[in-house]
Amino acid sequence: MKLSHFFLAILLAMIWGTNFIFVRIGLNQLSPSMLCAIRFVLASIPFIFFIKPPKLHFKWVAAYGLVMFVLQFFFLFMGIKAGMSPGMASFVMQVQIFFTMLFAALLWKEIPTVWQMIGGFIAFTGIGLIAINLGGTMTVLGFIFVLMAAAAWAFGNVIIKTIGEVNIISLLVWGSFVASIPMVLLSLIIDGPYQIMPNLQQLNWQSIVAIIFIVYASTLSGYGIWGWLLKHYTVSKVVPFTLLIPIFGILSSVVILGEPLQSWKIFAGLLVISGLGINLLGAQLFAKK
């Protein structure tokens, strides 16, 4: 991998890791449904007028938008709103890799390798450590919502694999447009039509910056960089960079939001990262030469 592309991959991990704190900031003034609606409206309009729909049957675009976007991000935003700290949420979301393995085994009979099972056991030990320390700055309900978001992300991965080769930017924009429709309707139901406009008019500069980052850095630029890297390099070279996402997530939450960094969080994080690393790289690292 070229050095410039190496730093681009690190930049992507930093964008997606710090995105969790911007979600927390945005939720200080907006409900999860309203923040989701704004995210997908701005990520699709005006771009749908310039970017053609992906060359797919519309049912796949709809499935991608509803699962990867509506379910994943609504549950994630609900989890953080319900009390899951951004730093810990960034770690829990990474179990999507193991949910993806589970769905692949159920749907396509893809049996996990020994290293994947070892990695999964270690990572879930870390998740278990997080679970038994819920309370205070983290809630059970928030933890459950984030786990549901990770499962939705995994099922979205299954949809992408089923779709096959596709223009990722086109799918992103049109999937966001599909997602914006139910999220706007849900926001109208939950927040009420007479509450939405006053909330938008009262946004402070922190919330506006958070929305800009979530939409244009995390969603459009982030997924654009991800798709570009996957087109130029193999999955095995690109995916390991996702191990950096929770590291940036917890560090940014500690530095910017003042999230306490107890020793058990460090240990749980190391278990999750180690498990993910063994899952992704175990076969190569421990293969006989």
C-alpha positions in Angstrom: 0.0 0.0 0.0 1.3 3.5 -0.9 2.2 5.7 2.0 -0.4 8.3 1.1 -3.1 5.6 0.9 -1.9 4.2 4.3 -2.5 7.6 5.9 -5.8 7.9 4.1 -6.9 4.6 5.7 -5.8 5.9 9.1 -7.7 9.1 8.4 -10.8 7.1 7.7 -10.5 5.2 11.0 -10.1 8.5 12.8 -13.2 10.0 11.1 -15.3 7.0 11.9 -13.9 6.7 15.5 -14.5 10.4 16.4 -17.9 10.3 14.8 -19.3 8.7 18.0 -18.6 11.9 20.0 -20.2 14.1 17.3 -23.3 11.9 17.6 -23.3 12.5 21.4 -23.0 16.2 20.8 -25.8 16.2 18.2 -28.1 14.3 20.6 -27.7 17.0 23.2 -30.3 19.1 21.3 -31.9 16.6 18.9 -33.8 13.3 19.3 -32.3 10.2 17.7 -35.1 10.1 15.1 -34.6 13.8 14.2 -30.8 13.5 14.0 -31.2 10.4 11.8 -33.7 12.2 9.5 -31.4 15.2 9.1 -28.4 12.9 8.4 -30.1 11.0 5.6 -31.9 14.0 4.1 -28.6 16.0 3.8 -26.7 12.9 2.6 -29.1 12.4 -0.3 -30.3 15.8 -1.3 -29.3 17.4 -3.7 -27.0 14.5 -4.7 -29.8 12.3 -6.0 -30.4 14.9 -8.8 -26.8 14.4 -10.1 -26.0 10.8 -9.3 -27.8 8.0 -11.1 -29.4 5.2 -9.1 -27.2 2.1 -8.8 -27.7 -0.6 -11.4 -29.7 -2.8 -9.1 -33.3 -3.8 -8.6 -34.8 -1.2 -6.3 -35.6 -3.8 -3.6 -31.8 -4.1 -2.9 -31.4 -0.3 -2.6 -34.4 -0.2 -0.3 -33.1 -3.2 1.8 -29.7 -1.5 2.1 -31.1 1.8 3.1 -33.5 0.3 5.6 -31.1 -2.1 7.3 -27.7 -0.5 7.0 -28.9 3.0 7.6 -32.3 3.2 9.3 -31.9 0.2 11.7 -28.1 0.6 12.3 -28.0 4.3 13.0 -31.4 4.7 14.8 -30.4 1.9 17.2 -26.9 3.4 17.6 -28.3 6.9 18.3 -30.9 5.4 20.7 -28.2 3.6 22.5 -26.0 6.7 23.0 -29.1 8.7 23.9 -30.1 6.0 26.4 -26.8 6.3 28.2 -24.1 4.3 26.4 -20.9 6.3 26.4 -19.5 7.1 22.9 -16.2 5.5 23.7 -17.7 2.2 24.8 -20.2 2.3 22.0 -17.3 2.4 19.5 -16.0 -0.9 21.0 -19.3 -2.7 21.1 -20.2 -1.8 17.5 -17.1 -3.8 16.3 -18.8 -7.0 17.2 -20.6 -6.6 13.9 -17.7 -8.7 12.5 -18.9 -11.7 14.6 -22.6 -11.1 13.8 -21.6 -11.1 10.1 -19.8 -14.4 10.6 -23.0 -15.8 12.3 -25.3 -14.7 9.5 -22.9 -16.0 6.9 -22.8 -19.4 8.6 -26.6 -19.5 8.8 -27.3 -18.3 5.3 -24.4 -19.7 3.3 -23.0 -22.4 5.6 -19.7 -20.6 5.9 -18.1 -22.3 8.8 -15.8 -20.0 10.9 -12.1 -20.9 11.1 -10.4 -21.8 14.3 -8.8 -18.4 14.5 -12.1 -16.7 13.9 -13.7 -18.6 16.7 -10.8 -17.9 19.1 -10.9 -14.2 18.2 -14.7 -14.2 18.7 -14.4 -15.7 22.1 -11.7 -13.2 23.2 -13.7 -10.2 21.8 -16.9 -11.3 23.5 -15.1 -11.7 26.7 -14.3 -8.0 26.4 -17.9 -7.2 25.6 -18.9 -9.3 28.6 -16.6 -7.2 30.8 -18.3 -4.1 29.5 -21.7 -5.6 30.2 -21.0 -6.4 33.9 -19.7 -2.9 34.5 -22.9 -1.2 33.2 -24.2 1.5 35.4 -23.2 5.0 36.1 -22.2 6.4 32.7 -23.5 3.4 30.9 -27.0 1.8 30.9 -28.3 -1.7 30.1 -30.8 -0.2 27.7 -28.1 1.7 25.9 -25.9 -1.4 25.7 -28.7 -3.4 24.2 -29.5 -0.8 21.6 -25.9 -0.6 20.5 -25.7 -4.4 20.2 -28.8 -4.2 18.0 -27.1 -1.6 15.9 -24.1 -3.9 15.5 -26.4 -6.7 14.4 -28.0 -4.4 11.8 -24.6 -3.4 10.5 -23.8 -7.1 10.1 -27.0 -7.8 8.2 -26.2 -4.8 6.0 -22.9 -6.5 5.2 -24.8 -9.6 4.1 -26.9 -7.4 1.8 -23.8 -5.9 0.3 -22.3 -9.3 -0.3 -25.5 -10.5 -1.9 -25.6 -7.5 -4.2 -22.0 -7.9 -5.4 -20.2 -5.3 -7.5 -21.9 -1.9 -7.2 -21.1 1.8 -7.4 -20.7 2.5 -3.6 -21.3 6.2 -3.9 -24.5 5.7 -5.9 -25.7 3.1 -3.4 -24.8 5.4 -0.5 -26.7 8.4 -1.8 -29.8 6.5 -2.9 -29.8 4.3 0.2 -29.7 7.5 2.3 -32.7 8.8 0.3 -34.6 5.6 1.0 -33.7 5.9 4.7 -34.7 9.5 4.9 -38.3 8.8 4.2 -39.1 6.5 7.2 -36.9 8.6 9.4 -38.7 11.8 8.6 -42.0 10.1 9.2 -40.8 8.6 12.4 -39.5 12.0 13.6 -42.9 13.6 12.8 -44.6 10.9 14.9 -42.2 10.9 17.8 -41.2 14.6 17.9 -44.3 16.1 16.5 -44.5 18.5 13.5 -44.7 21.5 15.8 -41.6 20.6 17.7 -39.2 20.0 14.8 -38.9 23.5 13.5 -38.3 25.2 16.9 -35.6 22.5 17.6 -33.9 23.3 14.4 -34.0 27.1 15.0 -32.5 26.7 18.4 -29.5 24.6 17.3 -26.2 26.0 18.7 -22.9 26.0 16.8 -21.8 22.7 18.4 -24.8 20.8 17.1 -24.4 22.4 13.7 -20.7 21.3 13.5 -21.8 17.8 14.7 -24.4 17.5 11.9 -21.9 18.7 9.3 -19.3 16.1 10.5 -21.9 13.2 10.7 -23.2 13.9 7.2 -20.3 15.1 5.1 -17.3 13.6 6.9 -18.5 10.3 8.4 -21.2 9.4 5.8 -20.3 10.8 2.4 -16.5 11.2 2.7 -16.1 8.2 5.0 -17.9 5.7 2.8 -16.4 7.3 -0.3 -12.9 6.7 1.0 -13.8 3.2 2.1 -15.2 2.3 -1.3 -12.1 3.8 -3.1 -9.7 1.8 -0.9 -11.6 -1.5 -1.5 -11.4 -0.9 -5.2 -7.6 -0.4 -5.1 -6.6 -3.0 -2.5 -7.8 -6.4 -1.3 -10.2 -6.6 1.7 -7.4 -8.2 3.8 -5.3 -5.1 3.4 -8.0 -2.6 4.1 -10.3 -4.2 6.8 -7.5 -4.4 9.5 -7.5 -0.6 9.7 -11.0 -0.8 11.2 -9.2 -2.0 14.4 -8.2 1.6 14.9 -11.9 2.9 15.0 -12.6 2.1 18.7 -9.2 3.4 19.7 -9.9 6.8 18.1 -13.5 6.4 19.6 -12.4 6.0 23.2 -9.5 8.5 23.0 -11.6 11.2 21.5 -14.4 10.6 24.0 -11.9 10.8 26.9 -10.2 14.0 25.6 -13.2 15.9 24.3 -16.1 14.7 26.4 -14.2 13.9 29.5 -15.3 10.2 29.6 -13.6 8.5 32.6 -11.0 5.9 31.5 -11.1 3.3 34.2 -8.7 0.3 34.1 -11.5 -2.1 33.3 -12.3 -0.1 30.2 -8.7 -0.4 29.1 -8.7 -4.1 29.7 -12.0 -4.6 28.0 -10.8 -2.6 25.0 -7.7 -4.6 24.7 -9.7 -7.8 24.7 -12.0 -6.6 22.0 -9.2 -5.3 19.8 -7.2 -8.5 20.4 -10.1 -10.6 19.4 -10.8 -8.6 16.3 -7.1 -8.7 15.4 -7.0 -12.5 15.8 -10.2 -12.8 13.7 -8.8 -10.7 10.9 -5.1 -11.5 10.9 -4.7 -14.8 12.9 -4.4 -17.1 10.0 -1.6 -14.9 8.4 0.2 -14.1 11.6 0.3 -17.7 12.9 0.6 -19.6 9.6 3.6 -21.9 9.3 6.3 -20.5 7.1 
